[in-house]
């Protein structure tokens, strides 16, 4: 029991606690208004503390006929002597603990109090209204196996704490008539379903706690009546709405980063952040990017398929001998255009089309998941289907680099060593392509096995199944990104050097071969446009990868515009320059003749 008086140090005089920390010096040296003492949290331990000021009152100063608190709460309910023998009553407060049997006798009078706390308190549920009398402003009913809230209709109720119970459902209009309700604490229950109208139409909460429950859907309509704080830690959300336009809450407390991904679009304070390799970003962020992606994807696929057909036709034509009659003599000669060269073009067009298919895949994923991508991403990117797509994507990417380099090197060999037949044989081209495919496929699988099994990361870390980009916390990612940068930049340099040497060799060739040289130069000019155009599409992504290596952050928007727009522009130019334009020119010439 605390002392009834405060002792002043200087004069060793006694002072009533009602005069301590009231803003007026009563002791000569100001002991009673010492700032450090007045701010101590346990200063009022064992005493009564006024609600609106720092004043503490000894038991002897309560119900003494003199109001010591500004609101007079030390003199209210002083005539209430009745309290259940299993409870403790003090002024406007009552606390009951470890009551294991049902009782209602004399309870209605006892609960005319402002503050009621029941712990491990079993009561007949249909008589709950007898507890919720109009006088109650703060009501706590915890650890009592309560399974249903029922209908709470206490017009003065401000705080309701029903945590650590067994509540499973919040039905419609549970709190419809509790117009003063501001704090609703329902943590550590088993709530799995919430009716959007559980608060009714007129209740506006400051704080709603639904932590440690079994909620599976995050729907904005369930929380639009919360103004300040929404606590939803430790639930089992598997889906939710992306749009939160109707939410007025200022802060959300959660350990689910997907909710914070949604909340940040409204400027709501939310602390949870995605752990790598998860992300908040969509694959295709803006409407304009979606329009560009859909348009370019369609054009590239159409043009590359047409170019692939024309290149195949040219390849078959180059395999057939051409005959001319000179002075009555039939001369049979092969096409100037090498069939192996056309075969290389066919393979390159094929891989360009596969890149367009990959972008179409990204576009389809966004279209399929629509606004629920942030909820489905983690499960989707850890699926076997997504990993297989990723392996094929890396395979097409690395094969494209190989065919760029192989085509330039083969043309260099043919020009510098005209009698070498290796690069002129179709079977050697096919053999090299098969060897490269096997090697690149092994490289792709090695990356995935290292990432998923050695490092135990089961979710793909970047752009829809493509294992390149953000490098944080993964040796595999850093290694793969370094290899990608070296291959792409090396490819551009190699192509430039090869065709520089080819042009030097062609310019030094004898004049007797002028006709063939003119055609050969034209073909080489087209090859330079084709290969450099394809190689240039890798440079922006290389820049993005370098940024990710330095900062360990993945600038997804830059790579997206590269994948959706730049690669498509280059893939549009190459079939036009190499197949469609020559075909149109040939048709015009045939029409004139």
Secondary structure, 3 states (H helix, E strand, C coil): CCCCEEECCCCCCEEEHHHCCCCCCCCCCCHHHCHHHHCCCCCCCCCEECCCCCCEECHHHCCCCCCCCCCCHHHCCCCCCCCCCCEEEECCEEEEEEECCCCCCCHHHHCCCCEEEEEEECCCHHHHHHCCCCCCCEEEEECCCCCCCCCCCCCCCCEEECCCCCCCEECCCCCCCCCCCCEEECCCCCCCEECCCCCCCCCCEEEEECCCCCCCEECHHHCCCEEEEEECCCCCCCEECCCCCCCCCCEEECCCHHHHHHHHHHCCEECCCCCCCCCCCCCCCCHHHHHHHHHHHHHHHHHHHHHHHHHHHHHHHHHCCEEEEECCEEEEECCCCCHHHHHHHHHHHHHHHHHHHHHHHHHHHHHHHHHHHHHHHHHHHCCHHHHHHHHHHHHHHHHHHHHHHHHHHHHHHHHHCCCCCHHHCHHHHHHHHHHHHHHHHHHHHHHHHHHHHHCCCCCCCCHHHCCCCCCCCCHHHHHHHHHHHHHHHHHHHHHHHHHHHHHHHHHCCCHHHHHHHHHHHHHHHHHHHHHHHHHHHHHHHHHHHHHHHHHCCCCHHHHHHHHHHHHHHHHHHHHHHHHHHHHHHHHHHHHHC
